[in-house]
């Protein structure tokens, strides 16, 4: 079993360095790809915070997204990029799936992807996409070992989600609810549990992604300290069918891991149904009554398989 610790014993040595000085500290490690077994929590981190980067190898989140876009001032984007490269080039193992959210391709995204190709990450996430053409262009320059994710933040993309599965490397989409609302000229004040418009956005995003075989990650809840409301959103989104939530920091990631994890009783039921159905099916019986769970047939069996996989 892998053991994890901070990447560097001392990160003060990297404070206030110039870009060329940071580059001189780049290491030679390129971690193996991380297998994404569970995708309950997708935690955003600011790469200007060296303390956050130094704990990349021991994060509690299933997915860690290093953000080069909205939260980084234009004058500091290259510093953030070099910080990511510094820590990735020294990390040996990571239990979290590591994603870098670049800037749009027509800003600095193309150059960022080309630069990051040589470092040990697991996926690139492209923001503000409008058409599959942007993903096509990104795929031409992306390291073939990496996945390509994209943010669902524009009305153009939202209208045509099913068209974005143009390659098997495109696996995941993250709903950027605030940017999407701005694109639709709708107020952020409608982001409330049970609001019909928000329910429609969540449902359409979820179903269209599922049809296209793209994993849907629900939006980030901005009020980091309001853990009670965040918990309510996680439970609500799980009731809609989501199993992944964007998170702002470890407090939210802990809650998302708890809510979106599969309950042990659900697993036991699924295993029971799978074994019982397969035993009956081998005898040519694909529908039967069970004393424990009532009528079991192929749709019930397929649901059990979905839970187990």
C-alpha contacts under 8 A as a table, 3 or more apart, distances in Angstrom:
res1	aa1	res2	aa2	distance
2	X	93	X	7.88
4	X	57	X	6.02
4	X	58	X	5.60
4	X	93	X	7.54
4	X	94	X	7.81
5	X	55	X	7.39
5	X	57	X	6.69
5	X	58	X	6.37
6	X	9	X	6.64
6	X	54	X	5.60
6	X	55	X	5.26
6	X	56	X	7.73
6	X	57	X	6.85
6	X	58	X	7.30
7	X	54	X	5.29
7	X	55	X	6.66
7	X	56	X	7.64
7	X	57	X	7.00
7	X	87	X	7.33
7	X	90	X	6.85
7	X	91	X	6.08
8	X	11	X	6.18
8	X	54	X	6.45
10	X	13	X	6.57
11	X	14	X	5.61
11	X	15	X	7.22
11	X	50	X	7.00
11	X	51	X	7.52
11	X	54	X	7.70
12	X	15	X	5.34
14	X	17	X	5.91
14	X	22	X	7.05
17	X	21	X	5.72
17	X	22	X	6.03
18	X	21	X	5.09
18	X	22	X	6.23
19	X	22	X	5.13
19	X	23	X	6.23
19	X	78	X	7.85
19	X	79	X	6.38
19	X	82	X	7.09
20	X	23	X	5.04
20	X	24	X	6.47
21	X	24	X	5.23
21	X	25	X	7.00
22	X	25	X	5.45
22	X	26	X	7.05
22	X	82	X	6.82
22	X	83	X	7.41
22	X	86	X	7.12
23	X	26	X	5.36
23	X	82	X	6.93
23	X	86	X	7.23
25	X	86	X	6.70
26	X	85	X	7.00
26	X	86	X	4.93
26	X	87	X	7.87
26	X	89	X	5.96
26	X	90	X	7.48
27	X	86	X	6.86
27	X	89	X	4.64
27	X	90	X	5.25
28	X	89	X	5.63
28	X	90	X	6.80
29	X	88	X	7.62
29	X	89	X	4.92
29	X	90	X	5.39
29	X	91	X	6.57
29	X	92	X	6.49
29	X	120	X	7.59
30	X	88	X	7.22
30	X	89	X	5.98
30	X	90	X	7.66
30	X	91	X	7.37
30	X	92	X	7.16
30	X	119	X	5.82
30	X	120	X	4.44
31	X	88	X	7.84
31	X	91	X	6.47
31	X	92	X	5.24
31	X	93	X	5.86
31	X	94	X	7.73
31	X	120	X	4.98
31	X	121	X	7.49
32	X	92	X	8.00
32	X	93	X	7.18
32	X	120	X	7.00
33	X	97	X	7.95
33	X	120	X	7.38
33	X	121	X	7.05
33	X	122	X	5.80
34	X	94	X	6.84
34	X	95	X	6.74
34	X	96	X	6.90
34	X	97	X	5.44
34	X	98	X	7.81
34	X	122	X	6.68
35	X	97	X	7.11
36	X	39	X	6.75
36	X	62	X	7.51
36	X	96	X	7.88
36	X	97	X	6.20
38	X	62	X	6.35
39	X	42	X	7.10
39	X	62	X	5.55
39	X	63	X	6.70
39	X	243	X	7.25
39	X	244	X	5.71
40	X	61	X	7.91
40	X	62	X	6.33
40	X	243	X	5.85
40	X	244	X	4.32
40	X	245	X	6.22
40	X	256	X	6.00
40	X	257	X	5.29
40	X	260	X	5.50
40	X	261	X	6.79
41	X	61	X	5.40
41	X	62	X	5.39
41	X	63	X	6.18
41	X	244	X	5.81
41	X	245	X	5.32
41	X	246	X	6.09
41	X	247	X	6.33
41	X	253	X	5.32
41	X	254	X	7.96
41	X	256	X	5.46
41	X	257	X	5.84
42	X	61	X	6.31
42	X	62	X	6.29
42	X	63	X	4.53
42	X	64	X	5.73
42	X	65	X	6.82
42	X	217	X	7.85
42	X	244	X	7.19
42	X	245	X	6.05
42	X	246	X	4.61
42	X	247	X	5.58
42	X	253	X	7.32
43	X	61	X	6.10
43	X	62	X	7.96
43	X	63	X	6.13
43	X	64	X	4.87
43	X	65	X	5.89
43	X	246	X	5.86
43	X	247	X	4.43
43	X	248	X	5.75
43	X	249	X	6.08
43	X	250	X	7.48
43	X	253	X	6.52
44	X	64	X	6.00
44	X	65	X	4.71
44	X	66	X	6.00
44	X	67	X	6.54
44	X	246	X	7.37
44	X	247	X	6.24
44	X	248	X	5.70
44	X	249	X	6.81
45	X	52	X	6.84
45	X	53	X	7.92
45	X	64	X	7.02
45	X	65	X	6.06
45	X	66	X	5.03
45	X	67	X	6.10
45	X	248	X	7.62
45	X	249	X	7.26
46	X	49	X	5.78
46	X	52	X	7.41
46	X	66	X	6.11
46	X	67	X	5.67
46	X	68	X	7.63
46	X	71	X	7.33
46	X	72	X	7.86
47	X	50	X	6.63
47	X	52	X	7.28
47	X	53	X	6.37
47	X	66	X	6.09
47	X	67	X	6.67
47	X	68	X	7.39
47	X	80	X	5.23
47	X	81	X	7.54
47	X	83	X	6.35
47	X	84	X	6.24
48	X	79	X	7.44
48	X	80	X	5.30
48	X	83	X	7.04
49	X	52	X	5.51
49	X	53	X	6.67
50	X	53	X	5.03
50	X	54	X	6.06
50	X	83	X	7.60
51	X	54	X	5.13
51	X	55	X	6.78
52	X	55	X	5.61
52	X	56	X	6.92
53	X	56	X	5.34
53	X	84	X	7.42
53	X	87	X	6.59
54	X	57	X	7.63
54	X	87	X	6.96
55	X	58	X	5.46
55	X	59	X	6.18
56	X	59	X	5.53
56	X	64	X	7.85
56	X	94	X	6.88
56	X	96	X	7.64
57	X	91	X	6.90
57	X	92	X	7.97
57	X	93	X	6.14
57	X	94	X	4.40
57	X	95	X	6.46
57	X	96	X	7.18
58	X	94	X	6.84
58	X	95	X	6.83
58	X	96	X	7.68
59	X	62	X	7.93
59	X	64	X	7.75
59	X	95	X	7.42
59	X	96	X	6.43
60	X	96	X	7.48
60	X	250	X	7.06
60	X	253	X	7.11
60	X	254	X	7.26
61	X	64	X	6.31
61	X	96	X	6.28
61	X	250	X	7.26
61	X	253	X	5.66
61	X	254	X	7.55
61	X	257	X	7.63
62	X	95	X	7.57
62	X	96	X	5.00
62	X	97	X	6.27
63	X	96	X	5.18
63	X	97	X	4.60
63	X	98	X	5.98
63	X	99	X	7.27
64	X	96	X	6.29
64	X	97	X	6.16
64	X	98	X	5.07
64	X	99	X	6.06
65	X	98	X	6.10
65	X	99	X	4.58
65	X	100	X	5.45
65	X	101	X	6.47
66	X	84	X	7.70
66	X	98	X	7.64
66	X	99	X	6.17
66	X	100	X	4.69
66	X	101	X	5.99
67	X	70	X	7.64
67	X	71	X	7.18
67	X	72	X	7.77
67	X	100	X	6.13
67	X	101	X	4.93
67	X	102	X	6.85
68	X	71	X	7.17
68	X	72	X	6.03
68	X	77	X	6.36
68	X	80	X	6.67
68	X	81	X	6.95
68	X	100	X	7.29
68	X	101	X	5.76
68	X	102	X	5.20
68	X	103	X	6.30
69	X	72	X	5.81
69	X	77	X	7.91
69	X	101	X	6.68
69	X	102	X	5.92
69	X	103	X	4.99
69	X	127	X	8.00
70	X	73	X	7.60
72	X	76	X	6.41
72	X	77	X	5.92
72	X	80	X	7.70
73	X	76	X	5.44
73	X	77	X	6.35
74	X	77	X	5.38
75	X	78	X	7.57
76	X	79	X	5.17
76	X	80	X	6.29
77	X	80	X	5.09
77	X	81	X	6.19
78	X	81	X	4.90
78	X	82	X	6.12
79	X	82	X	5.18
79	X	83	X	6.13
80	X	83	X	5.03
80	X	84	X	6.34
81	X	84	X	5.22
81	X	85	X	6.38
81	X	112	X	7.47
82	X	85	X	4.96
82	X	86	X	6.03
83	X	86	X	5.03
83	X	87	X	6.41
84	X	87	X	5.49
84	X	88	X	6.01
85	X	88	X	5.15
85	X	89	X	5.89
85	X	116	X	7.14
85	X	119	X	6.55
86	X	89	X	5.39
86	X	90	X	6.79
87	X	90	X	5.30
87	X	91	X	6.18
88	X	91	X	5.21
88	X	119	X	6.25
88	X	120	X	5.83
88	X	121	X	7.18
89	X	119	X	6.19
89	X	120	X	6.85
91	X	94	X	7.42
94	X	97	X	7.22
97	X	121	X	7.87
97	X	122	X	6.13
98	X	121	X	5.41
98	X	122	X	5.21
98	X	123	X	6.59
99	X	121	X	6.37
99	X	122	X	5.81
99	X	123	X	4.66
99	X	124	X	5.49
99	X	125	X	6.61
100	X	121	X	7.60
100	X	123	X	6.56
100	X	124	X	5.03
100	X	125	X	5.94
101	X	124	X	5.95
101	X	125	X	4.45
101	X	126	X	6.03
101	X	127	X	7.08
102	X	108	X	7.83
102	X	109	X	5.35
102	X	112	X	6.59
102	X	113	X	7.33
102	X	124	X	7.06
102	X	125	X	6.30
102	X	126	X	5.87
102	X	127	X	7.03
103	X	107	X	6.37
103	X	108	X	5.78
103	X	109	X	4.47
103	X	112	X	7.84
103	X	126	X	6.87
103	X	127	X	6.44
104	X	107	X	5.43
104	X	108	X	6.61
104	X	109	X	4.91
104	X	110	X	7.74
104	X	126	X	6.33
104	X	127	X	5.68
104	X	128	X	6.47
104	X	129	X	7.52
105	X	108	X	6.09
105	X	109	X	4.08
105	X	110	X	4.86
105	X	126	X	7.76
105	X	134	X	7.40
105	X	138	X	7.52
106	X	109	X	6.62
106	X	110	X	7.14
107	X	110	X	7.64
108	X	111	X	5.59
108	X	112	X	6.20
109	X	112	X	5.01
109	X	113	X	6.16
109	X	126	X	7.82
110	X	113	X	5.35
110	X	114	X	6.34
110	X	138	X	7.21
110	X	141	X	7.79
111	X	114	X	5.14
111	X	115	X	6.13
112	X	115	X	5.09
112	X	116	X	6.06
113	X	116	X	5.13
113	X	117	X	6.12
113	X	124	X	7.46
113	X	138	X	7.92
113	X	141	X	7.18
113	X	142	X	6.35
114	X	117	X	5.45
114	X	141	X	6.41
114	X	142	X	6.89
115	X	118	X	6.67
116	X	119	X	5.43
117	X	142	X	6.55
117	X	143	X	5.32
121	X	146	X	7.38
122	X	145	X	7.79
122	X	146	X	5.26
122	X	147	X	6.39
123	X	146	X	4.92
123	X	147	X	4.41
123	X	148	X	5.54
123	X	149	X	6.79
124	X	146	X	7.14
124	X	147	X	6.45
124	X	148	X	5.14
124	X	149	X	5.99
125	X	148	X	5.93
125	X	149	X	4.35
125	X	150	X	4.93
125	X	151	X	6.93
126	X	129	X	6.91
126	X	135	X	7.81
126	X	148	X	7.53
126	X	149	X	6.25
126	X	150	X	4.59
126	X	151	X	6.20
127	X	150	X	5.82
127	X	151	X	4.81
127	X	152	X	7.53
127	X	153	X	7.40
128	X	151	X	6.25
128	X	152	X	6.98
128	X	153	X	5.53
128	X	154	X	6.18
129	X	132	X	7.71
129	X	134	X	6.51
129	X	135	X	7.80
129	X	150	X	7.12
129	X	151	X	6.91
129	X	152	X	7.17
129	X	153	X	7.29
129	X	154	X	6.88
129	X	157	X	6.58
130	X	134	X	7.50
130	X	154	X	6.18
130	X	155	X	7.67
130	X	156	X	5.16
130	X	157	X	4.71
131	X	134	X	5.99
131	X	135	X	7.63
131	X	156	X	7.08
131	X	157	X	6.06
131	X	164	X	7.51
132	X	135	X	5.20
132	X	136	X	6.26
132	X	163	X	6.79
132	X	164	X	5.12
132	X	166	X	7.29
133	X	136	X	4.87
133	X	137	X	6.24
134	X	137	X	5.16
134	X	138	X	6.25
135	X	138	X	4.96
135	X	139	X	6.09
135	X	148	X	7.96
135	X	164	X	7.76
136	X	139	X	5.19
136	X	140	X	6.58
136	X	166	X	7.56
137	X	140	X	5.32
137	X	141	X	7.13
138	X	141	X	5.58
138	X	142	X	6.00
139	X	142	X	5.03
139	X	144	X	7.99
139	X	148	X	7.54
142	X	146	X	7.18
143	X	146	X	5.71
144	X	147	X	7.75
146	X	169	X	7.26
147	X	169	X	4.81
147	X	170	X	6.04
147	X	171	X	6.70
148	X	169	X	5.67
148	X	170	X	4.75
148	X	171	X	6.60
148	X	172	X	7.45
149	X	170	X	5.78
149	X	171	X	6.11
149	X	172	X	4.86
149	X	173	X	5.67
149	X	174	X	7.76
150	X	172	X	6.67
150	X	173	X	5.00
150	X	174	X	6.43
151	X	173	X	5.53
151	X	174	X	4.73
151	X	175	X	5.98
151	X	176	X	6.28
152	X	157	X	6.50
152	X	158	X	6.48
152	X	173	X	6.33
152	X	174	X	5.79
152	X	175	X	4.80
152	X	176	X	5.65
152	X	177	X	8.00
152	X	180	X	7.24
153	X	157	X	7.36
153	X	158	X	7.42
153	X	175	X	6.53
153	X	176	X	4.90
153	X	177	X	6.66
153	X	178	X	7.73
153	X	179	X	5.15
153	X	180	X	4.31
153	X	183	X	7.50
154	X	157	X	5.48
154	X	158	X	6.19
154	X	179	X	6.88
154	X	180	X	5.05
154	X	183	X	5.57
154	X	184	X	7.76
155	X	158	X	4.94
155	X	159	X	6.11
155	X	180	X	6.29
155	X	183	X	5.74
155	X	184	X	6.01
156	X	159	X	5.44
156	X	160	X	6.83
157	X	160	X	5.30
157	X	161	X	5.76
158	X	161	X	5.49
158	X	205	X	7.33
160	X	163	X	5.67
160	X	164	X	7.50
161	X	164	X	5.75
161	X	205	X	7.50
161	X	208	X	6.03
161	X	209	X	6.60
161	X	212	X	7.81
162	X	165	X	6.56
162	X	208	X	5.72
162	X	209	X	6.53
162	X	211	X	6.93
162	X	212	X	5.14
163	X	166	X	7.13
163	X	212	X	7.69
164	X	212	X	7.81
165	X	168	X	7.31
165	X	170	X	6.22
165	X	171	X	7.91
165	X	212	X	6.07
165	X	213	X	7.48
165	X	214	X	7.09
166	X	170	X	7.24
167	X	170	X	5.61
168	X	171	X	6.81
170	X	214	X	7.28
171	X	213	X	7.40
171	X	214	X	5.04
171	X	215	X	6.03
172	X	214	X	5.09
172	X	215	X	4.44
172	X	216	X	6.07
172	X	217	X	7.42
173	X	209	X	7.67
173	X	214	X	6.60
173	X	215	X	6.11
173	X	216	X	5.22
173	X	217	X	6.15
174	X	216	X	6.12
174	X	217	X	4.67
174	X	218	X	6.27
174	X	219	X	6.84
174	X	246	X	7.67
175	X	205	X	7.68
175	X	216	X	7.42
175	X	217	X	6.14
175	X	218	X	5.36
175	X	219	X	4.98
176	X	179	X	5.69
176	X	180	X	6.08
176	X	219	X	5.61
176	X	220	X	7.39
177	X	180	X	5.04
177	X	181	X	6.05
177	X	219	X	5.83
177	X	220	X	7.84
178	X	181	X	5.15
178	X	182	X	6.26
178	X	188	X	6.40
179	X	182	X	5.05
179	X	183	X	6.17
180	X	183	X	4.98
180	X	184	X	6.21
181	X	184	X	4.96
181	X	185	X	5.92
181	X	186	X	4.95
181	X	187	X	6.54
181	X	188	X	6.66
182	X	185	X	4.82
182	X	186	X	5.93
182	X	187	X	7.18
182	X	188	X	7.91
183	X	186	X	7.73
187	X	190	X	6.20
188	X	191	X	5.81
189	X	192	X	7.46
190	X	195	X	6.61
190	X	197	X	7.69
190	X	198	X	7.09
191	X	195	X	7.09
191	X	198	X	6.30
192	X	195	X	5.54
192	X	198	X	7.30
193	X	198	X	7.82
193	X	199	X	7.99
193	X	233	X	6.92
193	X	236	X	7.42
194	X	198	X	7.39
194	X	199	X	6.44
195	X	198	X	5.37
195	X	199	X	6.06
196	X	199	X	4.95
196	X	200	X	6.13
197	X	200	X	5.08
197	X	201	X	6.30
198	X	201	X	5.01
198	X	202	X	6.08
199	X	202	X	5.16
199	X	203	X	5.94
200	X	203	X	5.11
200	X	204	X	5.89
201	X	204	X	5.33
201	X	205	X	6.00
202	X	205	X	5.24
202	X	206	X	6.04
202	X	218	X	7.65
203	X	206	X	5.10
203	X	207	X	6.04
203	X	240	X	7.26
204	X	207	X	5.32
204	X	208	X	5.82
205	X	208	X	5.45
205	X	209	X	6.02
205	X	216	X	7.26
206	X	209	X	5.36
206	X	210	X	6.18
206	X	216	X	5.89
206	X	241	X	7.61
206	X	242	X	7.14
207	X	210	X	5.02
207	X	211	X	6.12
208	X	211	X	5.11
208	X	212	X	6.28
209	X	212	X	5.10
209	X	213	X	6.03
209	X	214	X	4.80
209	X	215	X	6.31
209	X	216	X	5.97
210	X	213	X	4.95
210	X	214	X	5.81
210	X	215	X	6.75
210	X	216	X	7.44
211	X	214	X	7.64
216	X	242	X	7.30
216	X	244	X	7.12
217	X	242	X	7.38
217	X	243	X	7.62
217	X	244	X	4.93
217	X	245	X	5.39
217	X	246	X	6.46
218	X	237	X	7.74
218	X	242	X	7.15
218	X	244	X	6.22
218	X	245	X	4.81
218	X	246	X	6.03
219	X	245	X	6.37
219	X	246	X	5.49
220	X	245	X	6.96
220	X	246	X	4.65
220	X	247	X	5.58
220	X	248	X	6.84
221	X	224	X	7.10
221	X	230	X	6.56
221	X	246	X	7.63
221	X	247	X	7.10
221	X	248	X	7.40
222	X	248	X	7.23
223	X	226	X	5.58
224	X	227	X	6.82
224	X	248	X	6.38
224	X	249	X	7.66
224	X	251	X	7.91
224	X	252	X	7.27
226	X	229	X	5.68
226	X	230	X	6.41
227	X	230	X	4.89
227	X	231	X	6.00
227	X	251	X	7.60
227	X	252	X	6.97
228	X	231	X	5.17
228	X	232	X	6.38
229	X	232	X	4.97
229	X	233	X	6.28
230	X	233	X	5.09
230	X	234	X	6.27
230	X	252	X	7.25
231	X	234	X	5.10
231	X	235	X	6.28
231	X	255	X	6.48
231	X	256	X	7.61
231	X	259	X	7.75
232	X	235	X	5.22
232	X	236	X	6.08
233	X	236	X	5.00
233	X	237	X	5.97
234	X	237	X	5.19
234	X	238	X	6.06
234	X	245	X	7.21
234	X	256	X	6.52
234	X	259	X	6.48
234	X	260	X	7.55
235	X	238	X	5.10
235	X	239	X	6.27
235	X	259	X	6.44
236	X	239	X	5.09
236	X	240	X	6.54
237	X	240	X	5.01
237	X	241	X	6.47
237	X	242	X	5.49
237	X	243	X	7.84
238	X	241	X	5.07
238	X	242	X	4.80
238	X	243	X	5.98
238	X	259	X	7.74
238	X	260	X	6.75
239	X	242	X	7.35
242	X	245	X	7.86
243	X	260	X	5.29
243	X	261	X	7.89
244	X	256	X	7.57
244	X	260	X	6.76
245	X	256	X	6.46
247	X	250	X	7.68
247	X	252	X	5.47
247	X	253	X	5.67
247	X	256	X	7.76
248	X	251	X	7.86
248	X	252	X	6.17
248	X	253	X	7.49
249	X	252	X	5.91
249	X	253	X	6.45
250	X	253	X	4.77
250	X	254	X	6.06
251	X	254	X	5.46
251	X	255	X	6.72
252	X	255	X	5.22
252	X	256	X	6.15
253	X	256	X	5.04
253	X	257	X	6.02
254	X	257	X	5.24
254	X	258	X	6.33
255	X	258	X	5.10
255	X	259	X	6.14
256	X	259	X	5.21
256	X	260	X	5.80
257	X	260	X	5.57
257	X	261	X	5.76
258	X	261	X	5.49
262	X	266	X	6.63
262	X	267	X	6.99
262	X	307	X	7.86
263	X	266	X	5.20
263	X	267	X	6.54
264	X	267	X	5.07
264	X	268	X	6.21
265	X	268	X	5.06
265	X	269	X	6.14
266	X	269	X	5.16
266	X	270	X	6.12
266	X	307	X	7.80
267	X	270	X	5.06
267	X	271	X	6.10
267	X	307	X	7.01
267	X	308	X	6.73
268	X	271	X	5.20
268	X	272	X	6.11
269	X	272	X	5.08
269	X	273	X	6.17
269	X	304	X	7.82
270	X	273	X	5.19
270	X	274	X	6.04
270	X	303	X	7.93
270	X	304	X	4.42
270	X	305	X	7.07
270	X	307	X	6.69
270	X	308	X	6.75
271	X	274	X	5.10
271	X	275	X	6.15
271	X	304	X	7.12
271	X	308	X	7.44
272	X	275	X	5.39
272	X	276	X	6.05
273	X	276	X	5.12
273	X	277	X	5.83
273	X	296	X	7.68
273	X	300	X	7.87
273	X	301	X	6.38
273	X	304	X	6.65
274	X	277	X	5.33
274	X	278	X	6.09
274	X	301	X	5.94
274	X	304	X	6.31
274	X	305	X	6.99
275	X	278	X	5.29
275	X	279	X	6.13
276	X	279	X	5.17
276	X	280	X	6.29
277	X	280	X	5.17
277	X	281	X	5.83
277	X	286	X	7.02
277	X	296	X	7.37
277	X	297	X	7.43
277	X	301	X	6.65
278	X	281	X	4.90
278	X	282	X	6.12
279	X	282	X	5.45
279	X	283	X	7.05
280	X	283	X	5.24
280	X	284	X	6.62
280	X	285	X	5.13
280	X	286	X	6.62
281	X	284	X	4.87
281	X	285	X	4.79
281	X	286	X	5.19
282	X	285	X	7.27
285	X	288	X	7.13
286	X	296	X	8.00
286	X	297	X	5.59
286	X	298	X	6.49
287	X	295	X	7.13
287	X	296	X	5.68
287	X	297	X	4.31
287	X	298	X	7.22
288	X	295	X	5.71
288	X	296	X	5.61
288	X	297	X	6.71
289	X	293	X	7.99
289	X	294	X	5.30
289	X	295	X	4.36
289	X	296	X	6.19
290	X	293	X	5.61
290	X	294	X	4.76
290	X	295	X	5.99
290	X	296	X	6.93
291	X	294	X	5.92
293	X	296	X	7.47
296	X	300	X	5.78
296	X	301	X	7.13
297	X	300	X	5.47
297	X	301	X	6.22
298	X	301	X	4.85
298	X	302	X	6.07
299	X	302	X	5.10
299	X	303	X	6.27
300	X	303	X	5.19
300	X	304	X	6.41
301	X	304	X	5.10
301	X	305	X	6.39
302	X	305	X	4.98
302	X	306	X	6.26
303	X	306	X	5.06
303	X	307	X	6.43
304	X	307	X	5.19
304	X	308	X	6.33
305	X	308	X	5.07
305	X	309	X	6.11
306	X	309	X	5.25
